Amino acid sequence: MSDHVRFQGDANFNNWIIKGLLRRLPAIAIQTAEAAHLHGMPDLEVLEQAAADGRILLTHDYHTMPEHFGAFLASGHHCPSVILLHQTLPIAQAIDALELVWEASSLDEWRDTLTYLP
């Protein structure tokens, strides 16, 4: 698929998942929070940055991100997506799920969605 999704991990996203994805799929477009300078940034600004970069935001933040994502969309903004993965999900399963997203879908399919994986 030519229009592969691009991912952005937020500040609380497990970097071992990102490292595993990069090892398995060297061509995947995925970025850590450190690389995007997201540490200390409020959720709404993180969403704005992910949207500006055309990246699906990856997070483990079940507590505040869904509410902030709803507010972000309600304010008229658009975002490729937010994917929430539970912190207890084994790393290998998280990598498998995100690999499937990357391999089998395009960015347009995810626009303005909040998805819980798996």
Sequence and secondary structure as in RCSB ss.txt:
>XXXX:A:sequence
MSDHVRFQGDANFNNWIIKGLLRRLPAIAIQTAEAAHLHGMPDLEVLEQAAADGRILLTHDYHTMPEHFGAFLAS
GHHCPSVILLHQTLPIAQAIDALELVWEASSLDEWRDTLTYLP
>XXXX:A:secstr
  S  EEEE TTS HHHHHHHHHH TT EEE HHHHT TT  HHHHHHHHHHHT EEEE  TTTHHHHHHHHHHT
T   S EEEE TTS HHHHHHHHHHHHHH  GGGGTT EEEE 
